Each structure stands twice: as C-alpha cells, then as structure tokens.
Amino acid sequence: MLRTDGIKRDGDLKAPVYAQSSIIDYWILDIPNRQLLVFREPTATGYRRQFTLTVSDTAAPLAFPDCLISVASLVRSLSNSPF
C-alpha cells in the first residue's frame, strides 16, 4: 500500500498527539489508496483501536452515530475530479 508523506505524518506524528488530547474519533482520508483510516479509544500513548475502511464500507462518527458516511463518496475516482 502506498503511503504518502502526509498520511504517514498524520498517522505517526499527529495521531499520538490527538490521542493524548483525548480526541475520541480521528479519521485520516487516504485518497490515493481510496481508504479511510479510523483511530478510536485514545490513551496517553496513542489509540487503542485503529482500522482501515475501504470503498465498500460506511463509517459513522462517534459523535453522530446515526450519520452514516460512505467511504466511496469521500474518495471518488481522481479521474472524476474537476481539478
């Protein structure tokens, strides 16, 4: 799996800081790999739970559990991008 410097920085450097700050639900959108990285259950040293969702999955923020978000809708094909 390809990891860009930004995604590596977000996971390796930012995630522990957010966990130490008690951010209960941290997401990283990995557009090149069409994935959503989810970090939950913060501790003083990092997140206890980390999982990867793909385009066939949905996610719900812990703060809004009834709000289902399709990973596919977040990582539309780059060929469809207006940019």
C-alpha positions in Angstrom: 0.0 0.0 0.0 1.3 3.4 -1.0 1.7 5.9 1.9 2.3 9.5 1.2 4.4 11.6 3.5 1.3 13.5 4.6 -0.6 10.3 5.6 2.4 8.9 7.3 2.8 12.2 9.2 -0.9 12.2 10.2 -0.7 8.6 11.4 2.7 8.5 13.0 3.0 12.1 14.4 -0.4 13.6 14.8 -2.4 10.6 16.0 -0.5 10.2 19.3 -0.9 13.9 20.0 -4.6 13.8 19.3 -4.9 10.7 21.5 -3.1 12.4 24.3 -5.6 15.3 23.9 -8.5 12.8 24.3 -9.8 13.2 20.7 -12.1 10.2 20.7 -12.5 9.8 16.9 -9.7 10.7 14.5 -10.0 10.0 10.8 -7.4 10.2 8.0 -8.7 10.1 4.4 -6.2 8.3 2.2 -7.4 9.4 -1.2 -4.6 7.7 -3.3 -5.4 4.3 -1.8 -9.2 5.0 -1.6 -9.3 4.3 2.2 -10.4 5.8 5.4 -8.1 5.2 8.4 -10.0 5.4 11.7 -8.5 5.8 15.2 -10.5 5.4 18.4 -10.1 4.8 22.1 -7.4 7.3 22.9 -4.8 6.6 25.6 -1.8 8.6 26.9 0.4 6.9 24.3 -1.8 6.6 21.3 -5.1 5.0 20.1 -6.1 1.5 21.3 -8.2 0.8 18.1 -7.1 1.5 14.6 -8.8 0.2 11.5 -9.0 0.8 7.8 -12.2 1.1 5.8 -12.4 0.7 2.0 -14.8 2.0 -0.6 -17.3 -0.8 0.2 -17.6 0.4 3.8 -19.5 3.1 5.7 -18.4 5.0 8.7 -20.2 6.9 11.5 -18.6 9.5 13.6 -18.8 8.6 17.3 -20.4 12.0 18.0 -23.1 11.3 15.4 -23.7 7.5 15.3 -26.8 7.9 13.1 -24.8 9.7 10.4 -23.5 7.0 8.0 -20.9 8.1 5.5 -19.9 6.1 2.5 -16.2 5.8 2.1 -16.7 5.7 -1.7 -18.4 9.1 -1.6 -15.3 10.5 0.2 -12.7 9.1 -2.3 -14.3 9.5 -5.7 -12.1 8.5 -8.6 -9.5 11.1 -9.3 -10.5 10.9 -12.9 -13.8 12.4 -11.9 -12.2 15.3 -10.1 -12.8 18.8 -11.5 -9.3 19.8 -10.5 
